[in-house]
Amino acid sequence: MTARRPVITSFGFAGLFPVLITVLMAALMLLPIGSGAANIAMPHLVIISVFYWLSSRPLLMPYGACAILGFLLDLWLDVPMGLNMVLLLLTRLFVLNQLKHYKGRSRLVHWAIFTVLTLGLYILSWLIVSTVYGTLWSVKPIALQWGVTAFSYAPVAFVLGRMRRMVL
């Protein structure tokens, strides 16, 4: 009988790389892009990054990192406190529960799963914001934000994949 070796996760630069990249994406998400004439919706880069890293290396994006990233986003954005934290924690729960079904599948399957997941998350966020403020908010901005986020997944995941191959 052989002794089982414990699973060791590196916590050096390579181990912190997904969290650092996600923090960088949060800062990039907060840049003022667009003008009054052509206001461009920014994709939710943090959800894209969290979904990507959880799908490829789930141990390097723990619950605590998702919670802290969500809390920081809540501080930076004008949203009810805890909204992004809940969204990122629900993303982690969903991916960890469903990863066995889509791991190793094509990128198109990952994109489709991400699109459906974010649709549910955006509907939930609309419900939470409408409940907190006591009025039904317009669905148009949320639908636009969801569309931009869903279509941005593939190019952002491609870049994250290249970065992952260079570092990890």
Buried (B, 14 or more C-beta within 10 A) or exposed (E): EEEEEEEEEEEEEBBBBBBEBBBEBBEEBEEEEEEEEEEEBBBBBBBBBBBBBBBBBBEBBBEEBBBBBBBBBBEEEEBBEBBBBBBBBBBBEBBEEEBEEBEEEEEEEBBBBBBEBBBEBBBBBBEBBBEEEEEEEEEEEBBEBBBBBBEBBBEBBEEBEEEBEEEB
